[in-house]
Structures are given as structure tokens and as C-alpha cells.
Amino acid sequence: MHEQEADTGDWIVLGRITRTQGHRGAVRLLPFFEPPERLEQLPTRRVRWQPAATSRAAGGPPQQPRMLTVESIRYHKQFVILTFDDIPDMTAAEALTGGEIAVTRDELWPVEEGQYFAFDLVGLEVVDSPAGTLVGVVESLVAGGAQDLLRVRKARDGTVFLIPFVRPIVSEVDLSAKRLTVCLPPGLDDI
């Protein structure tokens, strides 16, 4: 499973509000996860709106995060169209543009065994089996055509290479030990 949301402290960012939608206070959310319908699996309708880390109003006071209650969810192309009980009109919705929607880890949808959120994999040590030698550390998960790829920074020289995130290569993911065990085909880490 490929989940693109980013962990920002205690809050998991689910997507960015790109603009308003219509005149009644709806907004367009660009989700950082797929498929967008997963949003309906959240066990809560309360989400945190927060200004994006990269967006600060020039000259104005910093915007403060706030809790919002999702009223409705629908879909348009790659966007999720959201309305909030707390946002009565387009003017109020405009103030949300550029911000992010986040929830706590406990409020995320459940994942099946063998599936992981991308942010859970980042920072895991990659150990080659059976020798148990440290290969490197996972930097990110990259969406691939046939399968996702782990972007790994090598321990020996700091260069980066990609490991297909498939069972024949990744034999174990141990989140509690912060370790990912692999059986690398010869030469894969030289590509």
C-alpha cells in the first residue's frame, strides 16, 4: 500500500486544501493518500486544519490550527470535495486555502496485515539477510508503476538507491524494532 501522508509531530497530514468549490463553503482537498475514498473510513469526522508549513501569510499574523467537523464528502477528479459544519460560506472557506487537513494516528483508517503507512517506514534500518549487515536507512517510499519502491540511503557511503517493496526482496518489516529485513539480489544496491 502506498500512503503519502506526512507525519508532523502528533498530526498526520492527509492532504492540502487547494481552493474553494462553489459558493456554499466547500473546499477541494488534494489527498496525500490513495484511493481518496479512504477518507470515509476515518473513525472520526473531526479533523485539524493547520496552515501548511510552507505557507505563511506575508505581513499578517500567523494562522492558528483549528478543529473542524466534516459535514459531507464527495469526489471530483483527483480531489475530495469537503464541507464543514464550521464553515458557512465561500468567504470562510477561502481562509482555509493552502492549509492542510490532519488527524492523529489513532484516527487513521485501519490497514490490513502486511500494509503500512509510508511514514511508518521512513527511518527504518534496512538489514540484509542472512548476514544481518546494515544496508542503510529508508528515506521515503516512492510510488512505482508495478510496485512501490523504498528509497534507501546506504550506510557505507551515503549514496541512495531504490529497493522494490515486494515480498521476494523485503522479507520482514518490524516497526517495533525499527528494522526492515531484505534479501537483496546481487548488484541491486549498485544501480
C-alpha positions, 0 to 999 in steps of 0.5 A: 500500500502506498500512503503519502501522508506526512507525519508532523509531530502528533498530526498526520497530514492527509492532504492540502486544501487547494481552493474553494468549490462553489459558493456554499463553503466547500473546499477541494482537498488534494489527498496525500493518500490513495484511493481518496475514498479512504477518507470515509473510513476515518473513525472520526469526522473531526479533523485539524486544519493547520496552515501548511508549513510552507505557507505563511501569510506575508505581513499578517499574523500567523494562522492558528490550527483549528478543529473542524467537523466534516459535514459531507464528502464527495469526489471530483477528479483527483480531489475530495470535495469537503464541507464543514459544519464550521464553515458557512460560506465561500468567504470562510472557506477561502481562509482555509486555502493552502492549509492542510487537513490532519488527524492523529494516528489513532484516527487513521483508517485501519490497514490490513496485515502486511500494509503500512503507512509510508511514514511508518517506514521512513527511518527504518534500518534496512538489514540484509539477510542472512548476514544481518549487515546494515544496508542503510536507512529508508528515506521515503517510499516512492510510488512505482508503476508495478510496485512501490519502491523504498528509497534507501540511503546506504550506510557505507557511503551515503549514496541512495538507491531504490529497493522494490517493496515486494515480498521476494526482496523485503522479507520482514518489516518490524516497526517495533524494532525499527528494522526492515529485513531484505534479501537483496539480489546481487548488484541491486544496491549498485544501480 
